[in-house]
Amino acid sequence: MRILIATLLLLGCSAALAGTPLPDTPHIVASGQGKATAKPDTARITFQFEQRAPQPLPAKQAVDTAVNRLLAGLDAYGVADDDITASSLDASEDIDYDDDGRRTSQGFVAARSVTMLLKDVDRLNDFLDAGLAAGAHGIGGIEFESSRKEALREQARHEAVSDARAKAAEMAAAFGARLGAVYSIGSLDSRYGDQYGATTLDRVEVSGSRTRPGRYLQPEVAYTERVSAVFELQR
């Protein structure tokens, strides 16, 4: 029983660090992890826009025109307004200094980023071309997702709960005790990631180009859930 108490105290310290409430009665703390994977069927893309001008207003107007040109063509790709974030704007003077510390203005720079959800990944290459043709100066990132992500997270959560309970029961049995009721449950974190690392743009084809269309790896995306739980022990 001394070994059991020592083990419980050690586990209790881990739970305390995680902020999980602990009972005064004999107990055991266990954490579990679950993961659900799927092939992605959507992609979240961020386009970056930047324009320069001698004054801030023309720079802003130029970058707004390019963004509006992109937004005007999104209906053709089935992108809904709720799937677009285009509220950012950064306008500032580009200042340079010579070796003597003298200030020189290089004009004004206006920059915006637009993030949107494309629900047909088979059209990803054409969609990237359209964004660049509209005036985007760069692609800030592509994140593959699954339209079933909520169901996948729920599946991963159930697996995490089962994993935590199984670990707790195994540990309790090893010390001659039986698992009792759940005292408290705490979710540690939720994670998302693809199975092959970051997406790399190996080629971008702009409108009118004779180069071969870009090909993009569609990785398997994974949704991971981790939970912790405190179980009472029966002797």
N, C-alpha and C positions, 0 to 999 in steps of 0.2 A: 504493500500500500504506500510506502514511502516513495517508491519509484513512481507509482501512479501520481501521487500528489506533486512530486517534482516535475513530472511531465506536464501536468495540468497547469502548474504555475508558469512554466515556460511558454506553453501555448497561450495562456492568459495574457502574458506580456505582449505577445504578437498581436492579439486582438485589441489590447489597450492602445497599442500604437496605431491600429487601424481605426480607432474610435468606436469600436463595437462594445455595447454595454455588456457587463459580466455579472452573473449571479453570485450570491454568497455560497450557494450549495455547490457540490462537486459538478464539474462541467468539463466539456471539451470543445475546442475551437477547430474548425476545419474550413479550408477554402477549396473551391472547385472552379474548374474552367471548362467552358464549352465553346465549340467553334462550328460555324456553318459556312459552307462555301457554295459558290455558284458562278457560272459564266456571266460576265456583265452584259447587260443589254442597253445601258444608257451611259452617257459620258458627260461630265461637267467640265466645260472649257472656259478659260479666262483669256480674253483678248485685251491687249494693251495698246493704247492710242497715245500719241505724243505729237504736238505741233509747236513750232517756234515762230515768233514774230517780234518786231521791234517794240510793240506795246502789248500789255496783258490781254486787253479785250479781243484784238484780232486772233491771238493765240487760242483763247478760249472758244471763240466762234468757229475757228477752223477745226478744233478737236471735236466740238459738238456736232459739226456737220458730218464728220467721218463716222461718229457713233450713230447718228440718226440714219445714215445711209445703211449701216449694218442692221439696225433695228427694223428698218423698213422691209428688209428681205427675209425676215425670220419666219413669216407665215409659210413660206414655201418649204420649210423644214419642220413644220409642226411644233415650233417652240412657242409656248404660251407665255403671256405676260407674267404669270405667277412664277415662271421658271427663269426669270431674268433679273439680275441685279446690276443696275447701271447708274448708281447714285454718286459714285466717287468723283472727285475733281481736285486736282492739285495744280495750282498756278503760282509760279514763283519766278523771280529774276535770276538769270544765270550770271553769277559774278565770278570773275577771274582776277587774280592778283599777280603782278609781275614780281621780279626779284627784289624790287625796292618797296614792295607792299602797296603799290598804287592799285586802286580799285578800277577795274574795267568791266563794263556791262556787255554781256554777250547776247542781250535780248531777253525775252521772256519765254518761258516754257509752260505749256498747259498739258496736263496728262490725265487720262481717264482709264479706268479698267472696267470691262464688262464681263460678267460671269453668267453663263446660261447652261441649261440642262438640255442636251440633245437626246431624245428618246429613241433614236434609231442609229445605233453605232455603225451600221453598214454604210451610212452616208457621212461618216466622220471626215474623210478626206475632202469631199466636196464642200462640206461645211467649213473646214479650215480655209480652203481656197476662197470661199465667199467672204470670210472675215478679213482676210488679207487684201482681197480685191476692193473691199469697202474702205480700206485705209488703215487697218490695224498695223502697227509697227512691230508687233511681237505677239507671241502666244505664251501667256504666263504659266500655263499648266493644263494638263488633261488628267482628269481623275475618273477612272472607270467605276461604275456603280451598278447595282442590280435594282430593278424596279420592285423586287420582292424583299428589299432590305429590312423592312419592319418584321416580316414573317421570319426571315433568317435570324434576326436578332432575338426574336422570341424563342426560336428553336435552340439557339446557342445558350440562352438563359436557362431553359429547361435542362439542357445537358450539364450546365454548370451546377445547378441545384442538385441534380442526381449525383454528380461527381463528388460534391462536398459531403452529401449524406453517406455515400459509400465509403469515403475515406474516414469519416468520423466513426462509422459502425465498425470498420476494420480495426481502427486504433483502440476503440473501447473493448472489443472482443480480445484483443491481444493482451490487455491488462485485466481480463476477467470481469469486465463490467458490461452492462447493457445500455444501449443508447436510449435516452429518454426523449422528452418533448423538446421542441425548438424553443430556446429562450429569446434569441434575437437574430435578426438577419441584416446583413449590411452588404450593399453592392459596392464592389471595389472599383471596377472601371469597365468601360466598353471600348473596344478597339475595332478599327477597320483598316484593311490593307490589301494590296494585291499580292499575288503569289510570286511575282517575277520582278519586283522592284519598281522603280519609277518608269513611267512611260517615256520613251525616247522618240523624238521626231527624226526619222531617218531621211525624209525628203518632204518638201512642201512644193506643190505644183500650183502656180498662180494661173489665172485665166489666160488662155491663149498660148500656154507653154506647150512644147512638144515633148517634155520630159515625161517619163512614166509616172502614173499616179503613185502617191506615197502609200506605203503599207504600214499598218500599225498593229502591234501585238495586242490582242485582247486577253489580258491575263485573267486568271481565276481570282475573284475577289473573296475575301474572308472576313467574316464578322465574328468577333470574339467577345465573350462575356465572362467576367470573373465575379464570383460572389464569396462572401464569408458568412459563416453561421456559427452560433453558440448553441450547443446541445447540452441539456442536463443529462447527468449520468445516474443510472440505477445500479446499485450493488447487490 
